[in-house]
Structure formats: structure tokens, C-alpha cells
Amino acid sequence: MGKNRRVVSTGKGGGGIVSRSSPFDSLPEDCISNIISFTSPREACVVASVSKTSKSAAKSDIVWEKFLPREYPSLIPPSRVFTSKMELYFALCDDPVLIDDGLKSFWLEKASGKKCIMLSAMSLSVTWGDDPRYWLWDPSPGARFEKVLELIDVCWFEICGRVNTRALSPGTRYSAYVVFKKADHSYGFEGVAIEAGVGVVGQEASTRFICFDAGAGGREASTRRRRRRRNIVKPEERGDGWMEIELGGFFSGGGVCDEIEMSALETKRLHWKSGLIILGIEIRPARIV
């Protein structure tokens, strides 16, 4: 195979070719670190497997300082101490921090370092949300926010959230998801199409139809309505035990700070609905298909 190469395991039966030395090895380590800092967190981890020198350079604070958001010092409580910027980076990926007086949570997408935000139910605008006859604020043990919002009974269903793109990573395509659970006594959502919208405030939003019922096939809907809404978006289960539905997407431009509005609305059929528990709206980089 050549005297300058060896095979190392990459886990689960795989193997990779890693050089004993690389072209970088003749450069000062700080120089290598500066070069790596212009890549991405994923690529930095790949470079770390090239050689011992590259591994040391790839773990440098010079590299991971570039991957951290500028506001990171204000995100970390003084009680938390990290031995390196790399450790701090992965902490922000794996352990979202509360911001804006606990109304939102913030974290980083691990592979890219892109900013992610969740708006808690407490930060959303909900029609009749302050009336306990229709919605109830519940404590949320184990959830990231202090409270969640439980639907008691409404016929007019409308939730809305806003985020400014300056709080997100520029030049990034984002998707917004409503995160929820259904209580055992849930009713009124079977086969019901909810209109979801995402767009810049003051401009026409892009819309789609979603359904909070995972098995929604439209029993209550007519054949013509099912045909018209065959692309209705259904919920998916998350790793944290909650469900999510994609409301839509938007682009966070580099030079313009836009206020983005995300909504879910059903006000046409006016039949009663109950048993939906809202955690919030999550905004994260769109999946590449």
C-alpha cells in the first residue's frame, strides 16, 4: 500500500486510509489551523483523521473559535467551564441554551455550525391563548421550556410565531416546524387540513396544508377535497418524544434582516378541536434532499 499509509478502523466494520504524514506536516501548526478554520466543522473532523499533526491542528482553539457564533460568550453561564473551544462548540450542539428570558432556545447544527432556534409556545401568538376556557398553560417537566400550551377546546384554531433573520445564520435556507404532542383525549383533527404559512411579514407567504393527525387520509373530506390536497404534510416523530410538522421554509439573506412569520390556521370549518399540546416552533437549516 505504500510506506506512508496505514489502514485504521472507522467503526462498524469500515476502514479508512490515513497518511502517516501529509503535505500539511511541513507547515507550522498555527498555519494549518488557520487553513482548517476556513472549512466547516464536518470537514475539520475529517482533516483530523489525516495525520497526527493535522489532528492537533484541527482541535486548536483557532479553528473552533471561527465555528462559534460571535455572541457565544453571552450564551454560556459563568458556572460552566470548558477546556477548549471545540468542547464548547459541541456543548452548544448537544445542549440547547435558553435565551430571551427563557422564551426561546438556541443551539448549533453540528455538521455546519449553523444557528438553530426554537420559539417556545410562550413566545407565540395564539388566538384565545390567554383564556383558560380554550387553552391551558401547563408545566413541562423534562421539556426545554417552563411551560407548554394545551388546547382545551376551540373552533377557531390559529397560532403564529415570528423570528428575525439577524438571529440566524446568513445565506442559509431554513425550515420551520411546529412541535407538538396529542393528548389521549384529542379530537377534531382527524382528516382536517390546517393551512400553514411561512414568509416575510408584509409580503405574501408561501402556504401548504398540514394535518396534526398522523393517519390523516381525509375520511371527513370529500373525494374532490382529497384530490386537491393529496400533498398534505403529515407529522413525523422526533427523537425527543415529540412530533413535528414542517410549516414551510425561507431563506436567511446575508444583507437584509427580515421578520419572518410562521403560522398554522384553520378557521373555515369551525368545528371544535381539543387535546393538542404545543411545545413551540423550531427553526433549523433545511434538509438537503
JOGIFEN-V415548 format. One line per field, one symbol per residue. phi: phi as a letter, one per 20 degrees, with the letter a starting at -180 (. if undefined). Layout:
# JOGIFEN-V415548
phi=???
This chain:
# JOGIFEN-V415548
phi=.ofecbecfdnlnebcecffbbgffeeffffffffffeecgfffffffefafffffffeffgffffeefgeggeedfgfeccebffffgffffecgdecllnecccbdfffdnffcbdefgfeeecfmfedffdccedfcfnefdfccddfeabdddbcbccbeffedffmcedcdcedbcdffefbndfmeededccafgndfefcbdcbfefefcngeefffffffdfegedfceefenedbcfeqcbdefedcddeddcbcbbceeldfcbnedeerddcbgffee
